[in-house]
Amino acid sequence: MKAILRQGLRYWHFAMVGLIYVLTYPFVYYFSRKPSRYPILNKIRKIYTLFPSTLSGFFYKIEYEEPIDWNKTYIFCPNHSSNLDVYSMSIALKNNFFFLGKEELLNNAATKLFFKTIDIPLNRDSNISAFRAFKKTSERIKLGMSPVIFPEGKIGVEYPPILHEFKNGPFRLAIEHQIPIIPVTIKNNWRLWWDDGIKYGCKPGVSHICIHKPIETTGMDVKDDEVLKKLVYDIINSKIDYYFI
């Protein structure tokens, strides 16, 4: 019975996503047409996220280690174990941000328009695709937008999840642009909705998110990317509670 209820909530959530998609599509379409409108598009994204979350019993508690100056540009690096992670980041961030995500999201009706406009798709198995995506990301950073990059590059097959080795891309970007990088620990989304929910479904609850203090990269060289990567990895891993209740 528990498994049936979990899968039922998953399908209910998809229905609520579909409903908000229909209700907000004209606004999403209009504000996605020009980069100058992206800040408002991100505000609509929060509504797009909160509406189905609330009706499905998903709530979000955000802890900031220190106040964030949202007028600055950052690279946000969260761990990744759940489809809810994008929701968590959309609610936690207050500046003009965008996601780098797998190109399969272009085939998802609910995310297609975002990934054809404000967000950037990439195929991590293709060096050419990755190069183009990070080149476009650099252009967005110069415009003052903050990328959200899941440095693991995937959701692993392990359950409970583990924190996988990070890719170098976001750390090189931060150093090249001399902008701060902010580690983000999403503590327990895997307990609410692991991966895409096909195997275990989902259950209502509170997503706990820790936004760590920014790590400055001023004065760093590209050869310091491994040091920066390890520092961010250790910070995120120190806050994950794999037995979080």
Backbone torsions as a table, in degrees:
resi	resn	phi	psi	omega
1	MET	NA	-40.9	179.5
2	LYS	-60.0	-41.8	-179.6
3	ALA	-64.4	-37.9	179.2
4	ILE	-65.6	-42.7	179.4
5	LEU	-64.9	-39.2	179.7
6	ARG	-64.4	-42.5	178.5
7	GLN	-70.6	-34.1	177.2
8	GLY	-63.0	-40.5	177.9
9	LEU	-65.3	-37.0	178.7
10	ARG	-60.6	-46.6	-180.0
11	TYR	-69.3	-34.9	175.4
12	TRP	-60.6	-44.2	179.9
13	HIS	-61.2	-43.2	178.5
14	PHE	-60.6	-37.8	178.6
15	ALA	-64.8	-39.7	179.1
16	MET	-68.7	-36.0	175.0
17	VAL	-62.7	-42.8	178.1
18	GLY	-61.6	-40.5	179.8
19	LEU	-64.6	-46.9	-179.5
20	ILE	-68.1	-29.9	176.3
21	TYR	-61.2	-45.5	179.8
22	VAL	-65.7	-42.5	-175.8
23	LEU	-70.1	-34.0	-174.3
24	THR	-102.0	-7.2	-173.4
25	TYR	-53.1	-45.6	-179.7
26	PRO	-58.7	-37.1	-179.4
27	PHE	-74.0	-43.3	177.7
28	VAL	-59.9	-44.2	-179.6
29	TYR	-61.7	-48.1	-176.6
30	TYR	-62.6	-48.3	-175.1
31	PHE	-79.6	-5.9	175.9
32	SER	-92.3	-4.7	-174.7
33	ARG	-72.2	-30.3	-176.4
34	LYS	-134.1	139.5	178.0
35	PRO	-57.6	-28.6	179.3
36	SER	-65.1	-18.3	-179.8
37	ARG	-95.3	-3.6	-175.2
38	TYR	-59.8	-36.6	177.4
39	PRO	-56.6	-39.3	178.1
40	ILE	-73.0	-35.5	176.9
41	LEU	-59.4	-38.1	177.9
42	ASN	-67.7	-31.7	175.2
43	LYS	-67.8	-39.2	176.3
44	ILE	-66.2	-34.7	178.2
45	ARG	-59.3	-36.9	178.4
46	LYS	-63.3	-41.5	176.4
47	ILE	-64.8	-43.0	178.9
48	TYR	-56.7	-32.0	-178.7
49	THR	-87.1	-45.5	-174.0
50	LEU	-68.7	-37.0	-175.6
51	PHE	-59.9	-58.4	179.6
52	PRO	-68.2	-30.4	178.6
53	SER	-62.9	-50.6	-178.1
54	THR	-62.0	-43.4	-178.9
55	LEU	-71.4	-14.5	178.2
56	SER	-102.5	-2.3	178.2
57	GLY	87.3	19.0	176.3
58	PHE	-100.6	126.6	179.5
59	PHE	-127.9	164.9	-170.4
60	TYR	-132.0	130.6	176.4
61	LYS	-119.7	119.8	-173.7
62	ILE	-111.9	129.0	177.1
63	GLU	-113.3	124.5	176.5
64	TYR	-106.0	122.8	-179.6
65	GLU	-63.3	-31.6	174.2
66	GLU	-154.5	158.8	-179.6
67	PRO	-58.8	139.9	-179.6
68	ILE	-103.5	132.8	174.2
69	ASP	-82.6	100.6	-173.8
70	TRP	-75.6	-0.8	175.0
71	ASN	-83.8	-10.2	-179.0
72	LYS	-93.9	164.2	176.8
73	THR	-99.2	134.5	-179.6
74	TYR	-133.9	168.4	162.8
75	ILE	-111.8	123.7	-179.5
76	PHE	-98.4	130.0	-178.5
77	CYS	-123.7	97.4	176.6
78	PRO	-100.7	154.1	169.4
79	ASN	-71.6	165.7	-170.0
80	HIS	-142.0	115.1	177.8
81	SER	-141.5	2.0	-170.9
82	SER	-154.9	151.2	171.7
83	ASN	-63.0	-21.8	179.0
84	LEU	-71.6	-14.2	-175.9
85	ASP	-60.9	-37.6	178.4
86	VAL	-65.3	-40.2	176.7
87	TYR	-60.9	-47.2	-178.3
88	SER	-58.0	-44.4	-178.7
89	MET	-70.1	-37.7	179.9
90	SER	-61.5	-34.2	-179.0
91	ILE	-82.6	-35.7	-174.3
92	ALA	-74.2	-31.0	-173.4
93	LEU	-89.0	145.1	-174.4
94	LYS	-124.3	8.0	178.3
95	ASN	-112.4	-169.0	-178.0
96	ASN	-86.5	100.4	-172.1
97	PHE	-118.7	168.9	174.1
98	PHE	-152.6	159.2	-178.1
99	PHE	-105.2	145.6	160.9
100	LEU	-99.5	128.9	-177.5
101	GLY	-148.7	168.7	-177.7
102	LYS	-62.6	144.7	-174.5
103	GLU	-66.5	-16.4	177.2
104	GLU	-61.6	-21.3	179.1
105	LEU	-67.3	-14.3	173.8
106	LEU	-70.0	-18.2	-179.6
107	ASN	-95.8	-0.7	179.8
108	ASN	-95.5	123.1	-175.7
109	ALA	-58.2	-34.5	-176.2
110	ALA	-76.8	-21.4	-176.3
111	THR	-116.7	-9.8	-173.4
112	LYS	-55.7	-48.1	-176.4
113	LEU	-64.8	-37.2	177.5
114	PHE	-63.9	-43.1	-175.8
115	PHE	-81.5	-5.0	171.7
116	LYS	-96.0	-5.5	-175.6
117	THR	-130.9	-86.8	-172.7
118	ILE	-73.9	-38.2	-177.8
119	ASP	-91.1	165.6	-174.7
120	ILE	-123.5	118.6	176.9
121	PRO	-85.6	151.8	173.9
122	LEU	-151.6	154.0	173.8
123	ASN	-106.0	107.6	-175.1
124	ARG	-70.4	-12.0	177.0
125	ASP	-87.5	-3.4	-179.7
126	SER	-117.4	118.5	179.1
127	ASN	-63.6	-35.4	179.9
128	ILE	-66.5	-45.2	179.0
129	SER	-61.8	-43.7	-179.8
130	ALA	-64.1	-41.6	178.7
131	PHE	-60.8	-46.3	-179.3
132	ARG	-64.4	-40.3	-179.2
133	ALA	-64.7	-43.2	-178.9
134	PHE	-74.4	-28.0	173.7
135	LYS	-65.8	-43.5	177.6
136	LYS	-65.7	-36.7	176.9
137	THR	-61.9	-41.7	177.9
138	SER	-59.9	-39.9	179.1
139	GLU	-64.3	-39.5	179.2
140	ARG	-67.9	-38.7	178.8
141	ILE	-60.4	-41.1	179.1
142	LYS	-63.5	-22.8	177.8
143	LEU	-88.4	0.0	177.4
144	GLY	92.5	11.6	177.8
145	MET	-90.5	149.6	-176.8
146	SER	-108.2	117.2	179.0
147	PRO	-78.5	145.5	170.2
148	VAL	-107.6	115.9	-176.0
149	ILE	-124.9	120.4	175.1
150	PHE	-80.1	105.7	-169.1
151	PRO	-69.5	-16.3	175.8
152	GLU	-71.9	-27.1	178.5
153	GLY	75.9	6.2	-178.4
154	LYS	-172.3	168.2	165.5
155	ILE	-103.3	123.2	-176.2
156	GLY	-72.4	170.7	-178.4
157	VAL	-89.6	-6.4	-176.5
158	GLU	-76.7	142.2	175.2
159	TYR	-139.6	120.3	-4.0
160	PRO	-59.0	155.7	-175.7
161	PRO	-71.5	159.6	171.2
162	ILE	-120.8	161.0	176.7
163	LEU	-86.3	113.7	-176.0
164	HIS	-80.4	166.1	177.5
165	GLU	-59.1	141.1	-178.2
166	PHE	-86.1	149.4	169.6
167	LYS	-79.2	160.0	-176.2
168	ASN	-84.7	-19.0	-170.9
169	GLY	-49.1	-55.4	-175.4
170	PRO	-63.8	-29.1	-177.8
171	PHE	-76.9	-36.6	174.7
172	ARG	-67.5	-39.1	177.4
173	LEU	-61.0	-45.4	-179.0
174	ALA	-61.3	-41.4	-179.0
175	ILE	-71.6	-43.2	-179.3
176	GLU	-60.7	-37.9	-178.9
177	HIS	-94.9	-2.1	178.5
178	GLN	53.5	44.8	177.6
179	ILE	-117.4	155.2	-178.7
180	PRO	-68.6	152.1	173.9
181	ILE	-115.0	137.5	-176.5
182	ILE	-117.6	112.2	173.8
183	PRO	-70.4	143.8	177.7
184	VAL	-130.7	125.1	175.7
185	THR	-103.0	115.9	172.7
186	ILE	-96.5	104.5	-162.8
187	LYS	-72.6	-42.6	-164.6
188	ASN	-138.7	16.5	-178.9
189	ASN	-59.3	-29.7	-179.0
190	TRP	-62.8	-27.8	178.5
191	ARG	-74.5	-30.3	-179.9
192	LEU	-83.5	-39.6	-173.9
193	TRP	-159.4	88.6	-178.6
194	TRP	-76.1	132.5	178.4
195	ASP	53.3	-128.4	-179.3
196	ASP	-94.7	2.5	175.9
197	GLY	82.8	-1.9	-176.4
198	ILE	-61.9	-39.3	-174.4
199	LYS	-80.6	-46.0	-173.6
200	TYR	-115.5	-0.7	-176.5
201	GLY	68.4	-151.5	179.4
202	CYS	-148.9	166.5	178.5
203	LYS	-140.9	152.0	179.8
204	PRO	-69.7	157.5	179.0
205	GLY	165.8	-170.2	-177.4
206	VAL	-109.0	125.1	174.2
207	SER	-84.0	122.5	-179.7
208	HIS	-101.4	122.4	-174.3
209	ILE	-124.9	130.9	176.4
210	CYS	-114.2	116.3	175.2
211	ILE	-93.0	108.0	-177.1
212	HIS	-75.7	166.2	-179.8
213	LYS	-70.4	148.7	-177.8
214	PRO	-61.9	145.2	174.3
215	ILE	-106.1	117.4	-178.7
216	GLU	-73.2	142.2	178.2
217	THR	-115.1	3.9	179.8
218	THR	-57.9	127.8	179.6
219	GLY	90.7	-10.4	177.8
220	MET	-76.6	154.2	175.6
221	ASP	-110.6	159.7	-178.7
222	VAL	-55.8	-31.5	180.0
223	LYS	-67.7	-10.5	177.5
224	ASP	-87.5	5.7	-174.4
225	ASP	-62.5	-33.6	179.8
226	GLU	-67.8	-38.4	178.0
227	VAL	-65.3	-44.7	179.5
228	LEU	-64.1	-42.3	179.6
229	LYS	-59.9	-45.8	-179.9
230	LYS	-64.6	-39.5	179.5
231	LEU	-61.5	-47.1	179.9
232	VAL	-64.8	-42.3	178.5
233	TYR	-57.6	-48.1	-177.4
234	ASP	-65.0	-38.0	179.6
235	ILE	-64.7	-47.2	180.0
236	ILE	-63.6	-46.2	-176.1
237	ASN	-64.5	-30.5	-178.0
238	SER	-68.7	-20.1	-176.5
239	LYS	-105.0	-11.0	178.8
240	ILE	-71.5	128.9	175.0
241	ASP	-110.2	100.6	-176.5
242	TYR	-72.5	-6.1	176.8
243	TYR	-119.7	25.8	-178.1
244	PHE	-62.6	133.9	-179.6
245	ILE	-110.1	NA	NA
